[in-house]
Structures are given as structure tokens and as C-alpha cells.
Amino acid sequence: MRRRGSLLIGEAIRRYESEIVRHIQALIRIRSVAAAGLPGKPYGEGIAGALQYMLDLGASMGFRTANADGYAGHVEYGEGDELVGVLVHLDTVPEGDGWSYDPLGAEIHGGRIYGRGASDDKGPAVVALYALKAIKDLGISLHKRIRIIFGTNEENGMTDMDHYFAKEPVPDYAFTPDAAYPIIHAEKGYYVIRLSRPRKQGGSPRTVLEMTGGVAPNVVPDRCRAIIDAAEAEAGELERILLLSRENPHIEAVLAEAGRLELTATGKSGHGSYPPSGINAISHMAEFLHSIGGIVPEDEFVAFIRSAIGFEAFGESLGLACSDPTHGRLTVNLAQIHLDGETAEAILNVRYPVTEDGDALFAKLRRKAADHGAEAEVTAYMEPLFVPPDHALIRKLSRAYEAVTGEKAELLSIGGGTYARKLQNRGVAFGAGFRGTDTKAHQPDEFVNIEDMMLHGVICTQAIYELARTDE
């Protein structure tokens, strides 16, 4: 990507680079993973702390601020009836394992800030606030109000925006820097589905006692653990299981006390919007349990998960496979699993093209589950997003992007879900990432490249200016 040499409004943000870096680091160091709610802190202490940090920072810059009961908040600048919004989120997925650096340390190495939330979405949150500061400090006269809206539940259902927009107006024009450039004008439909069935009591003493894996619906699971009752297994059978585990790079088996065999499957985390970005540890565990089925009878629910999903990412065996040449393929992320003495359940994240009927797809999945004695329940759902290419918002954002980069602002479709879905077709995802750079969102060693983030800052500032100016 080339930067144009013209003097743009957006370039004003570059003077704040050292401050931006410092505040990104400080924000990363506030752990903001969803936790049990408290009075005035619906998603827990850490998320509340991150929200207050950004509102305090905005107040110190002279902006008006508001806190919507701890669900979200905003800083505001300007006057007028029309409202421009930039939506960012301060919550993150859990850190997970396998980091090279402290995931809450915000260390800088090679021009990158490492930490959970660095790119998704704490870095862009700080930049958005400084983009507004850059416009304010230039003294530009604008006839629209501009809000930077800080969400706190983007990773777990976006209930924060439901609460916020029940109290506050939806912006007339908005974007969320929570994806990639150029412009994301379409997002796939989104289901989180719980599959469950009761477990039979009694039966073979050689059985899977417990099984657990995964951290969140939108993360490819990198670890899965199972405990097997092996008290009555013969020595040769145990040695066979241990030998098979040693031959499998994804499985570790340990014979514990009380005749229990502990199995651990390891994979690689990735973003649930595109399951092939990771290596699914639950799938590897299910396959290994199948391989030792002659010694430890296979659990019926795990056998169903293996046969209906296994290592597939596109819903083939579930009967859901579909695609659109513009908006891509349906994807299925086998995200979480839990077995105990009474129940077995798995969490799936299904994302489907905007041209498909979500109700019909879920009906197929429900029938498939029923055929195997399981129930399917929707725990979260978001309709697809589509903003037409000729929308005024698209024209204004294109103008900003092309002015800064000199490149054509292509329109893209993604499987990820952003706050744009909550904007009644008045908003899209715009930045903050650049194609060709994997910042490892939802993975170990997530980072934000400082140089790229400042280029995003120029585009973001220019975009706010374009949306808030009075002329078309």
C-alpha cells in the first residue's frame, strides 16, 4: 500500500503517536474478559475498568462523556442534529495458552505491541479517540455530532449495544474499525447453537467420565481434555492406548491415580469466523477416542460430533454446505464441548452467506441432531448485514480511504460479526487491519503493528471528517 503525499486532515493524528502507544499499552494491561456481573458493572470488574479508563481519557481531552449503565459509553464532540458514530469494543476473548509474551504485558518488540486485544479491538479504540481529538484540536467547524461509542460485549453476543441503543440514538452514519480495509459492506448470518443430550447412567466401567474443551463460540479450540475410567482395563490395553497417543502429535495420555487415564488434545486457536485458521483440539480428541473404541466404548454423543462434524469446517456432513460467489461459504466452528455424569453438550458457531435462509439452515441442523438423540437450541443469532454499494456511507468512506492510500476502496464480505449489524444498515466495518497482515486476533501472540495502526489513524481521522462535513 502506498501513502499519498498530500496534506490531509487525517495526517493530524500522527503528532499523538507516543500518547497513542502509551494508552494502548495501558488498556491492554486491563484484563477485560467477560465475568459475572456486579451492580453497575454488567460484564464484570475488568470490563468496567476498561470502559472507565476510556471515558476518563476522553473527559481529559475535553469531550462530553456518558456511561450507559456500564453496558457501553461514549465521548461526543460537535453540534447538530445528525450523528456520526465510530463503534469500538473494549472486551476481549480469553488469553488462551501458547504466548511468547505476557498476554497482558503489552510489550513492544519489532515495532509491534503484543497483548490480548491489541488489534481486536483496544488498539483501534484508542486510535478512534485520538482521531476525534485531532479534529477537535484543528478547530474544524462541523455541523454534526461525532461519537466514539465504546462497547463491552462484542465478543459475547453484543447485548451491550441492545442496551445502549435502547437509550441512545442510532447514528445516521457509522463505522466500526473491527475488521479490515477497505470496506466490509456484507457480513454473514451468525448462529451460536447448543447441541445436547442426556448421558446414560451406568454401563461400561471403561467410559469417558469427563470431557471439556474450548473457551468461546468464536474461537477455534486449542485444547481439549478427557478423563477415562480405566480401572478395569488390562495392562496390554493401557499400553496400546499410551502407544497410540505417543504416535499422535496432538494427543498426550497420562495414567493417573485411581485407574484414571487423562487425555489432552492440543491444537491451534483461530478465529471462529474461519475455522481452517486453527487446528481444532476437540476434533482431534473425538478422533482419538474413536481410534481406541475397541478398548473404551465410544460415547454416543462424541461419536455423533465426530461423524457429523469431525474435521469439517463447511458443514458438509451436517447437510448445511452452501456458498455464494460473492459472500463465500457457510462455516461451522466446533467451539466447545462438555461432558459430565449427566449431560453432554457442544457449542457450534455457524456463519452463513447473506443469500441463504437462516431459519431453513437451522431446521436442517435440528433434524440432524434429533436423528442422533440430541437437541439443538439457538443461544445467539444475528441476521446477515448488507449495505448497498451506492449508499452515501460507502461513497464517503471510499473517498477517505482513496484519499489516504491512493488505492480503490473495494467492497468485501466477511464471516466475522461486528457492531455494524446493530446499526440498522447505517454502518459498516471499516479497518483497522490491512490485507496481508495477520495480527492473530483470538490467537496467541496477538499484536498491533504501530506503523500500520498510525496509517489506520490517518484513514480513521479522514473518514470521520468526511462523514461529519456538510457537503456531499
PyMOL commands that set and color helices and strands:
alter all, ss='L'
color gray80, all
select helices_A, chain A and resi 9-28+45-60+118-138+154-156+159-167+235-247+257-259+275-277+281-291+300-308+358-371+392-405+419-422+450-468
alter helices_A, ss='H'
color red, helices_A
select strands_A, chain A and resi 64-67+72-77+83-89+108-109+112-114+145-151+173-176+179-180+183-187+189-198+208-213+223-229+251-255+260-266+323-324+328-329+331-339+343-352+375-382+385-386+411-414+427-429+432-433+447-449
alter strands_A, ss='S'
color yellow, strands_A
deselect
rebuild
show_as cartoon
